[in-house]
Amino acid sequence: MGKVMIQIKALNFLVFSTFAILLPYLPLLLSERGFSIAQIGLVLMVGPFFAIFLQPIVGFISDKWHAGKRILLLLWCLTGASAVGLFYISSKLFSVVFVVSLFMFFLSAIPLVDTLTVKIAESFKSTYSTIRLWGSIGFCIVAVFLGAYFELIGGLDALIKIYFPIWFAAVLILINLNEVDGQENSRFNWRDIVQLIGNKSIFMFLIFLLFLAVPHRMNDALFSIYFKEMGATDAMISWAWAIIGMSEIIGFSMSAKLLKWFHPLKLIIAASLFYIIRWACYVFTTEPSIILVLQLFQAITYSLFWASAVNYMVLVVPKQFRTTAQSLLAMIFLGVSGILGGSIGGAVQQNYGGSYMYVFAALSVFIALLGFFALKKQQAASTDVTSEVEGKKKYAG
């Protein structure tokens, strides 16, 4: 038991540590190689576009043949190979190819990590949030290190020296990770996938989630460029992402407690409201130092939202469909929203400026907030939706 928990926490730590390298610096790397802001938004959306088609296939194979760990290892190896190619081959054409493949494989691996985390958390009576926060700890440590030593280690060209040891350590963890008992024996087919997507409650939830996720992914893709245009130094950019990591640690820890007392949809509504406040503050802020403070909102926006969204899917989806359900969740939050966020955000920022990008963000989340309110009202009046008492029996945290 202890060994498995250490392994899954270490895996989350290492996988999300690489986020601290990819999210802040890939846009800067592409800018250095001659891409415009609109082109960067376009390039960063193509990988999520292909991930949309790969994620359901990955989820289907994992559910049907119980091959989650092996598929995750394959995707992680392909992610590493793409990263090596991206950092060592600097032509614009190959930069596009390797960024696309990197995001495609990486984003397809994330739902498998989440599903594995949920399964192990349930097996050992732990919670998703208390394990997932180790991913934020890893993100925070790497971001703080880069914030302090980015220039000393050689800047953008030296990032692969940080990335590769972390990637390789995750490979070793995956190879030695012990499988847990309790996998379902149900056979899964494409008709079941259609039935899952056809569930009205799930479909509505994913649509409203899209309106919230597009601004978040837009910010992920273009924040570093926007922040640099405000006058932030490379060190400040690193510290901005470090604060994100520290906030997520607090946020996931807090979410684990809140989910014991509140239905996930109520917490999603709360997170949506805080998202609106966050993006509105970005509109009226012109000082980089204030932006650093606003990064603390990550605890009560992304962390609270994502932990609640994962648990919501656990509540409304049968066990044998969980990997596919998490793939659908990731497909919307990381895939479709990445496409729209990168393209819309890049066009708005280049043509009108970063403040208008966040005006769009606040308005989009406001639509999501109204949708989640409507969904909650509908579920409260419906006898077909899982009750909160039953939900707590399936709680994943």
Buried (B, 14 or more C-beta within 10 A) or exposed (E): EEEBBEBBBBBBBBBBBBBBBBBBBBBBBBBEBEBEBBBBBBBBBBBBBBBBEBBBEBBBBBBBEBBBBEBBBBBBBBBBBBBBBBBEEEEEEEBBBBBBBBBBBBBBBBBBBBBBBBBBBBBBEBBBBBBBBBBBBBBBBBBBBBBBBBEEBEBBEBBBEBBBEBBEBBBEBBEEBEEBEEEEEEEBEEEBBEEBBEBEBBEBBBBBBBBBBBBBBBBBBBBBBBBBEBEBEBBBBBBBBBBBBBBBBBBBBBBBEBBEEBBBBBBBBBBBBBBBBBBBBBBEBEEBEEBBEBBBBBBBBBBBBBBBBBBBBBBBBEBBBBBBBBBBBBBBBBBBBBBBBBBBBBBBBBEEEBBEBBBBBBBBBBBBBEBBBEBBEEBEEEEEBBEEEEBEEBBBB
